[in-house]
Amino acid sequence: MKLPRRSFLHLAAGAAALPAASRITRAQSYPTRPVRIIVGFPAGSSADVFARSTAQSLSERLGRPFIVENRPGAGSSIAAEAVVRAPPDGHTLLWTTAANTTNTTFYDNLTFNLIRDIAPVAGIVRTFFVLVVNPSLPARTLPELIAYAKANPDKISMGVGGNGSLFHLAGALFKMMAGVNMVDVVYRGDVLALTDLLGGQVQVAFAGSSSAIEHSKAGKLRALAVSTATRRDELPELPAIAEYVPGYEASGWQGIGAPRNTPIEIVDKLNKEINAGLAQPAMKARMAEQGGTILVGSPADFGKLIGDDTEKWGKVIRTAHIKAE
């Protein structure tokens, strides 16, 4: 039987509309069960704290539990691999951090490609470091530290909170751009590096903002500068390193990614709800308590950040010959 042209066009239009209607329905019903957020760092870490705040916000907004699951190891690569292998239905998400971008170059045996295999969903928070020195070091300002380091090459020890970590790369970038030579003393974590800095076993370190501010106020350390491109509102008296080392910037960030091929409607729904949650005063305050600034934007914005940092830190790792142990 030959259909009239008008009837055929109506049937064709209806058939074409079915996938779109199905996608809309799927997004409207998401999530249909608890959602896991895989965090590549241990419970109690800053990543874990930020992730739990976000999970609570999403649970309240979407009416289903968002559960943080900690899978530490290999700088978050174990967590990333687990999400890469998960079904792309939005019910398994990766707590993505700047560490994931550095791992792309730092590890040469990864079984996945971050940019290819993880779909960016939303940025959550940006963090920064403070360049601090032990008070025994005769440098009260950043220019004095640079001058002293140039006059005493390889005589200053820099505590490094983890091989290949952002603490490590922030220090490596500083040494490269400031033209100074300091000896890296690598620890298994930033807490151990900070402990030895307080004890005077090392003289310089990049530290997380909260701990750096706490010890500086107590007179146990001397804060010289922040690692962001400009001064921080909460620390207006501290210059940015870039004021004396033009172009310097080193900061961390955290956000959410999903397995590639996750439906764009689900990605967009998550992005919308995350940004709406971040706009709440209580959420902003929670992030600020941990030294973070909210990071709002589209999935494309977050994807650009991931790509830019992968390229930036890859160059630092190769130039400084930083290798996994």
C-alpha positions in Angstrom: 0.0 0.0 0.0 1.4 3.4 -1.0 0.9 6.1 1.6 -0.1 9.6 0.6 2.8 12.0 0.8 1.3 14.0 3.7 0.7 10.8 5.8 4.3 9.7 5.1 5.7 13.0 6.2 3.6 12.9 9.4 4.9 9.4 10.2 8.5 10.3 9.5 8.3 13.4 11.7 6.8 11.3 14.5 9.5 8.7 14.2 12.2 11.4 14.3 10.6 12.9 17.4 10.7 9.6 19.3 14.5 9.6 20.2 14.2 13.3 21.3 11.2 12.5 23.5 13.0 9.5 25.0 16.0 11.6 25.8 13.8 14.3 27.5 12.0 11.7 29.5 15.3 10.1 30.6 16.6 13.4 31.8 13.4 14.3 33.6 13.4 10.9 35.5 17.2 11.1 36.3 18.4 9.9 38.8 16.4 6.7 39.2 18.6 5.3 41.9 21.4 6.4 44.3 24.4 8.1 42.5 28.0 7.3 43.4 30.6 10.0 43.4 34.0 8.3 43.2 36.7 10.3 45.1 40.3 9.4 44.5 41.5 10.6 47.9 40.9 9.3 51.5 38.1 10.3 53.8 38.9 13.5 55.6 41.0 14.9 52.7 40.0 18.3 51.2 38.7 16.6 48.1 36.5 14.4 50.3 35.2 17.3 52.3 34.3 19.3 49.2 32.8 16.2 47.6 30.5 15.5 50.6 29.2 19.1 50.6 28.4 18.8 46.9 26.8 15.3 47.4 24.6 16.7 50.2 23.5 19.6 48.0 22.7 17.3 45.0 20.8 14.8 47.2 18.6 17.7 48.5 18.0 19.1 45.0 17.4 15.9 43.1 15.7 13.8 45.7 18.0 10.8 45.5 21.1 9.9 47.6 24.4 11.0 46.1 27.0 8.9 47.9 30.7 9.6 48.2 32.8 6.5 47.6 36.5 6.9 48.4 39.0 5.0 46.2 42.4 6.5 46.9 45.5 5.7 45.0 47.8 6.8 42.2 46.8 10.4 42.6 43.2 9.7 41.8 43.9 7.5 38.7 42.3 4.4 40.3 39.1 6.4 40.9 39.2 7.7 37.3 39.6 4.3 35.8 36.7 3.0 37.8 34.4 5.7 36.4 35.8 5.3 32.9 34.6 1.6 33.0 31.2 2.5 34.6 28.0 2.5 32.5 27.4 6.0 31.0 24.1 6.6 32.7 24.9 9.3 35.1 24.8 7.1 38.2 28.6 6.9 38.6 30.5 10.2 38.6 34.1 11.1 39.1 35.2 13.7 41.6 37.6 15.3 39.1 40.6 17.4 40.4 43.6 19.1 38.9 45.5 16.0 39.9 43.8 14.1 37.1 45.2 16.5 34.6 48.8 16.2 35.9 48.5 12.4 35.9 48.1 12.4 32.2 51.8 13.2 31.8 53.1 12.0 35.2 52.1 8.4 34.7 53.0 6.7 31.4 51.0 3.5 31.9 47.4 4.8 32.3 44.8 2.7 30.6 42.6 5.6 29.8 42.7 9.1 28.4 41.2 11.7 30.7 40.1 14.1 28.0 38.7 11.4 25.7 37.1 9.2 28.3 35.7 11.5 31.0 32.9 13.9 30.0 33.2 17.3 31.9 30.0 18.0 33.9 30.8 21.0 36.1 33.5 22.8 38.1 32.8 23.1 41.8 35.6 24.9 43.6 39.0 26.5 43.0 41.7 26.4 45.7 45.1 28.1 46.0 48.4 27.7 47.7 50.5 30.0 49.9 54.3 30.3 49.6 55.5 30.0 53.2 58.9 30.0 54.8 60.3 29.0 58.2 60.9 32.2 60.2 64.6 31.3 60.5 65.1 32.1 56.8 66.3 35.7 56.4 63.6 36.6 53.9 60.6 38.6 54.9 59.2 39.3 51.4 59.1 37.4 48.1 61.7 39.6 46.4 64.0 38.9 49.4 63.4 35.2 49.0 64.2 35.3 45.3 67.4 37.4 45.9 68.5 35.1 48.7 67.9 31.9 46.7 69.9 33.4 43.7 72.8 34.3 46.1 72.7 30.8 47.7 71.9 28.3 44.9 71.0 24.8 46.1 71.3 25.9 49.7 67.6 26.2 50.4 65.4 23.1 50.9 61.9 23.2 49.6 59.4 20.8 51.2 57.3 19.0 48.6 54.0 17.5 49.7 54.0 14.5 47.4 55.9 13.5 44.3 54.1 14.8 41.2 51.5 16.6 43.3 50.3 20.1 42.6 52.4 21.2 45.6 55.4 19.8 43.7 54.4 21.4 40.4 53.7 24.8 41.9 57.2 24.8 43.4 58.8 23.5 40.1 57.0 26.2 38.1 58.1 28.9 40.6 61.7 27.8 40.4 61.6 27.8 36.6 60.0 31.2 36.3 61.9 32.9 39.1 65.2 31.5 38.0 66.2 30.0 41.3 67.6 26.7 42.4 66.3 25.1 45.6 66.6 21.5 46.6 63.3 19.5 46.6 62.7 17.3 49.7 59.8 15.1 48.7 57.4 13.8 51.3 54.6 11.3 51.1 52.0 14.0 51.7 51.6 17.7 52.4 51.1 17.2 56.1 54.5 15.6 56.5 56.1 18.4 54.5 54.4 21.1 56.6 55.5 19.3 59.8 59.2 19.5 58.8 58.8 23.1 57.6 57.5 24.0 61.1 60.4 22.1 62.6 63.0 23.9 60.4 64.1 20.7 58.6 63.1 22.5 55.3 62.9 26.2 54.8 60.3 26.8 52.1 57.1 25.1 50.9 53.9 25.7 49.0 51.1 24.9 51.5 47.3 24.7 51.4 45.7 28.0 52.2 43.9 27.0 55.4 47.0 25.5 57.1 49.3 28.2 55.9 47.1 31.0 57.2 46.7 29.2 60.6 50.4 28.8 61.2 51.3 32.2 59.9 48.8 33.9 62.3 50.4 31.9 65.1 53.9 33.1 64.1 55.1 29.6 63.3 55.5 30.3 59.6 55.9 33.4 57.5 53.6 33.7 54.5 55.1 35.6 51.6 52.7 35.3 48.7 49.6 33.5 47.2 49.8 31.4 44.1 46.9 32.8 42.2 47.2 35.3 39.4 45.9 38.2 41.6 45.6 38.9 45.3 43.0 37.1 47.3 40.2 39.1 49.0 40.6 37.2 52.2 44.4 37.9 52.3 44.7 41.4 50.8 48.0 42.0 52.5 49.7 39.1 50.7 50.9 39.8 47.2 50.4 37.4 44.3 53.6 35.7 43.1 52.8 37.1 39.7 53.4 40.6 41.0 57.1 39.7 41.1 57.2 36.7 38.7 55.0 37.8 35.8 52.7 35.2 34.4 53.0 32.8 37.4 49.8 31.1 38.5 49.2 27.8 40.2 45.9 26.7 41.7 43.9 23.6 42.3 40.3 22.9 41.3 37.7 20.3 41.8 34.6 19.3 39.9 32.5 16.5 38.5 33.0 14.3 35.5 31.1 11.4 34.0 31.9 8.5 31.7 32.1 9.5 28.1 28.8 9.0 26.1 26.8 10.0 29.2 23.6 11.6 27.6 24.1 15.3 27.2 20.6 15.8 28.8 21.8 14.2 32.0 25.1 16.2 31.9 23.2 19.4 31.5 20.8 18.6 34.3 23.6 17.9 36.7 25.4 21.1 35.6 22.3 23.1 36.2 21.6 21.7 39.7 25.3 21.9 40.7 25.5 25.6 39.7 22.2 26.3 41.5 23.5 24.7 44.6 26.7 26.6 44.5 24.8 29.9 44.3 23.3 29.2 47.8 25.0 31.3 50.6 25.4 28.3 52.8 27.3 26.4 50.1 29.5 29.4 49.4 30.3 29.6 53.1 31.1 25.9 53.4 33.5 26.1 50.5 35.1 29.3 51.9 35.7 27.5 55.2 37.9 25.1 53.4 39.8 27.7 51.5 37.9 27.4 48.3 36.1 29.7 45.9 33.1 28.4 43.9 33.7 27.6 40.3 30.6 28.1 38.2 30.3 27.5 34.5 29.1 25.2 31.7 30.3 21.7 30.9 32.3 23.3 28.0 33.9 25.8 30.5 35.0 22.9 32.7 36.3 21.0 29.7 38.4 23.9 28.6 39.9 24.2 32.1 40.8 20.5 32.1 42.4 20.8 28.6 44.3 23.9 29.5 45.7 22.5 32.7 46.6 19.2 31.1 48.8 21.1 28.6 50.2 23.5 31.2 51.3 20.9 33.8 52.4 18.5 31.2 55.0 21.0 30.1 56.2 21.6 33.7 56.5 17.9 34.3 58.5 17.3 31.2 60.7 20.4 31.6 61.5 19.7 35.3 61.9 15.9 34.6 59.5 14.9 37.3 58.8 11.2 37.1 56.7 8.7 39.0 58.6 6.7 41.5 
